[in-house]
Amino acid sequence: MGLFLFAIQDAIIKSFSGEYSVLQIVFTRSVTAIIIMLVLILFTTGRRTFKIHNPWPIIFKGCCGFFSYILYYMAITGLPLADAATITFTAPILVTALSAILFRESLGWRRWCAVLLGFVAITIVVGPKGHFNNLAVVLALGAAFTYAISTISTRYIDARDTAVTAAFYSMATFLVLSVVVSAVVLVLFEGREDGPAAIAFLFRRWHHPGEVDQWLMVLLGFIASAGFYLLVKAYMVAEFSAVAPFEYLYILWGAVFGFFIWQEIPSATTIVGVLLLVSSNMYILHRELVLRKRSAYRKPKVPHR
């Protein structure tokens, strides 16, 4: 259900891409979402949730997440939703590769083969038709990379800071960055809409939306809040291995919305690439679980006293 909501969100944003600025959309969504989070926090966990022990990893994670979403929203102006989602789903592959490079985590030959298979899958998706010189493809790859960095930065978050605290301050970072980046665009690039659609989506001048569009932008905040809550809740009540495969349903929902709204039909290369990408990610997950079980089995048992 959470992934279905995110697909609705992205379909709305894609439909706005020819009329509004992506920064205006993200700002409105962030304001709505942070108000919702404030109300929920005050009536559930209370003020103690606002206490933060180490803000910098959370702020860095929020910055990476902000730019990841901006790049992804710019990418969907020039790519079918299914293609953009497929490319962005290289993020788990990148997390695995970067973990080996940055943290010296040991990866066996099987997982390295799965990583390479994931990159082959993306080459199949974009190579025959989009090519890597397509700006939208580059933006989608940038979104995947920044999302992977955001994921990796999670391990630096202080253990005393709760997930709710991290989510709240990450959303606050979204809000602040949308204002700062908008100010930079206003001063340096405002109104430059003569380039590609993705660039125009970023530089377009803010303007007051119609009544329906205004409420749709507010609705995005509710959708984002509900979507994040549902995904977090799913991972809380079930094992990671049981939930993670369902995240790929987003590609299916993206294809469904793309077909019914914009008549986007996934090509044979996209379908093959999706199958290869899902297979590589699932194999990496499988190996992680196998190695985790082996590690738990090898731990010496402490005798009862």
Buried (B, 14 or more C-beta within 10 A) or exposed (E): EBBBBBBBBBBBBBBBBEEBBBBBBBBBBBBBBBEBBBEBBEEEEEEEBBEBEEBEBBBBBBBBBBBBBBBBBBBBBBBBBBBBBBBBBBBBBBBBBBBBEEEEEEBEEEBBBBBEBBBBBBBBBBBEEBEEEBBBBBBBBBBBBBBBBBBBBEEEBBEEBBEBBBBBBBBBBBBBBBEEBBEEBBEEBBEBBEEBBBBBBBBBEBEEBEEEBEEBBBBBBBBBBBBBBBBBEBBEEEEEEEBBEEBBBBBBBBBBBBBEEEEBEBBEBBBEBBEBBBBBBBBBBBBBEEEEEEEEEEEEEEEEE
